[in-house]
Amino acid sequence: MSGLFLDSNVLVEGICSDWGLSKAILSLCAVRIHQMILAEDVKDEVERSLLMIVYSGRRAERVLTDYDRFIALARPQIVPSPGEEEIFSARHLIRHQNDVPILVAALNSRPDWVITNNREHFTLQVAMRTGLRIASPFEFFQIAHSSA
């Protein structure tokens, strides 16, 4: 079972959409074909985003219920927030400083994949500097499931 470190944008898109590659990744985690790795910082960001969706009235009755059900099914491995010293020492690894805690959490969890729609910040250069395999949902399916 591969460990998938999911970025908040994949989780929010997967929970809020009726279908798509982010939803497919969540489905693979829910049935435990892949082990979901969830950073505390990502969890907090997802919950803030979902609450904003609820407050805006879009599918409010389902969003939080779907998220809670997904977390119960996926039983993610939770990664604690990195400390300030870890964040400070890793700030050279990624240009966008708001993503440093997420990147450090990913490094600490040693996933098989980091799945994100934010390829503008989580670039090939970041992958090369860190040794992480970073992919969008499309890239993940294209590479990891191409022989299926």
PESULFEN-V647787 format. One record per residue. N is the residue number from 0. RES is the residue in one small letter. SS is DSSP state (h for helix, s for strand, l for the rest). D_CENTER is the distance of its C-alpha to the mean C-alpha in whole Angstrom. Layout:
n->N res->RES ss->SS d_center->D_CENTER
n->N res->RES ss->SS d_center->D_CENTER
This chain:
n->0 res->m ss->l d_center->17
n->1 res->s ss->s d_center->14
n->2 res->g ss->s d_center->11
n->3 res->l ss->s d_center->8
n->4 res->f ss->s d_center->5
n->5 res->l ss->s d_center->2
n->6 res->d ss->l d_center->2
n->7 res->s ss->h d_center->5
n->8 res->n ss->h d_center->7
n->9 res->v ss->h d_center->6
n->10 res->l ss->h d_center->6
n->11 res->v ss->h d_center->9
n->12 res->e ss->h d_center->10
n->13 res->g ss->h d_center->10
n->14 res->i ss->h d_center->12
n->15 res->c ss->h d_center->14
n->16 res->s ss->l d_center->16
n->17 res->d ss->l d_center->18
n->18 res->w ss->l d_center->17
n->19 res->g ss->l d_center->15
n->20 res->l ss->h d_center->13
n->21 res->s ss->h d_center->10
n->22 res->k ss->h d_center->12
n->23 res->a ss->h d_center->13
n->24 res->i ss->h d_center->10
n->25 res->l ss->h d_center->10
n->26 res->s ss->h d_center->14
n->27 res->l ss->h d_center->13
n->28 res->c ss->h d_center->11
n->29 res->a ss->h d_center->14
n->30 res->v ss->l d_center->17
n->31 res->r ss->l d_center->16
n->32 res->i ss->l d_center->16
n->33 res->h ss->s d_center->13
n->34 res->q ss->s d_center->12
n->35 res->m ss->s d_center->8
n->36 res->i ss->s d_center->8
n->37 res->l ss->s d_center->7
n->38 res->a ss->s d_center->8
n->39 res->e ss->h d_center->11
n->40 res->d ss->h d_center->10
n->41 res->v ss->h d_center->7
n->42 res->k ss->h d_center->9
n->43 res->d ss->h d_center->12
n->44 res->e ss->h d_center->10
n->45 res->v ss->h d_center->9
n->46 res->e ss->h d_center->13
n->47 res->r ss->h d_center->15
n->48 res->s ss->h d_center->14
n->49 res->l ss->h d_center->14
n->50 res->l ss->h d_center->18
n->51 res->m ss->h d_center->19
n->52 res->i ss->h d_center->18
n->53 res->v ss->h d_center->20
n->54 res->y ss->h d_center->23
n->55 res->s ss->l d_center->23
n->56 res->g ss->l d_center->24
n->57 res->r ss->l d_center->22
n->58 res->r ss->l d_center->22
n->59 res->a ss->h d_center->22
n->60 res->e ss->h d_center->23
n->61 res->r ss->h d_center->21
n->62 res->v ss->h d_center->17
n->63 res->l ss->h d_center->17
n->64 res->t ss->h d_center->19
n->65 res->d ss->h d_center->17
n->66 res->y ss->h d_center->14
n->67 res->d ss->h d_center->16
n->68 res->r ss->h d_center->17
n->69 res->f ss->h d_center->14
n->70 res->i ss->h d_center->13
n->71 res->a ss->h d_center->16
n->72 res->l ss->h d_center->16
n->73 res->a ss->h d_center->13
n->74 res->r ss->l d_center->14
n->75 res->p ss->l d_center->11
n->76 res->q ss->s d_center->12
n->77 res->i ss->s d_center->12
n->78 res->v ss->s d_center->12
n->79 res->p ss->l d_center->14
n->80 res->s ss->l d_center->14
n->81 res->p ss->l d_center->16
n->82 res->g ss->l d_center->20
n->83 res->e ss->h d_center->21
n->84 res->e ss->h d_center->23
n->85 res->e ss->h d_center->20
n->86 res->i ss->h d_center->18
n->87 res->f ss->h d_center->22
n->88 res->s ss->h d_center->22
n->89 res->a ss->l d_center->19
n->90 res->r ss->h d_center->20
n->91 res->h ss->h d_center->21
n->92 res->l ss->h d_center->18
n->93 res->i ss->l d_center->17
n->94 res->r ss->l d_center->19
n->95 res->h ss->l d_center->17
n->96 res->q ss->h d_center->17
n->97 res->n ss->h d_center->15
n->98 res->d ss->h d_center->12
n->99 res->v ss->h d_center->14
n->100 res->p ss->h d_center->13
n->101 res->i ss->h d_center->9
n->102 res->l ss->h d_center->11
n->103 res->v ss->h d_center->13
n->104 res->a ss->h d_center->11
n->105 res->a ss->h d_center->9
n->106 res->l ss->h d_center->13
n->107 res->n ss->h d_center->14
n->108 res->s ss->h d_center->12
n->109 res->r ss->l d_center->13
n->110 res->p ss->l d_center->11
n->111 res->d ss->l d_center->12
n->112 res->w ss->s d_center->10
n->113 res->v ss->s d_center->7
n->114 res->i ss->s d_center->6
n->115 res->t ss->l d_center->6
n->116 res->n ss->l d_center->9
n->117 res->n ss->l d_center->10
n->118 res->r ss->l d_center->12
n->119 res->e ss->l d_center->15
n->120 res->h ss->l d_center->14
n->121 res->f ss->l d_center->12
n->122 res->t ss->l d_center->15
n->123 res->l ss->h d_center->17
n->124 res->q ss->h d_center->19
n->125 res->v ss->h d_center->16
n->126 res->a ss->h d_center->15
n->127 res->m ss->h d_center->19
n->128 res->r ss->h d_center->19
n->129 res->t ss->h d_center->17
n->130 res->g ss->l d_center->17
n->131 res->l ss->l d_center->13
n->132 res->r ss->l d_center->13
n->133 res->i ss->s d_center->11
n->134 res->a ss->s d_center->11
n->135 res->s ss->l d_center->10
n->136 res->p ss->h d_center->10
n->137 res->f ss->h d_center->14
n->138 res->e ss->h d_center->14
n->139 res->f ss->h d_center->12
n->140 res->f ss->h d_center->15
n->141 res->q ss->h d_center->18
n->142 res->i ss->h d_center->18
n->143 res->a ss->h d_center->16
n->144 res->h ss->l d_center->18
n->145 res->s ss->l d_center->21
n->146 res->s ss->l d_center->24
n->147 res->a ss->l d_center->23
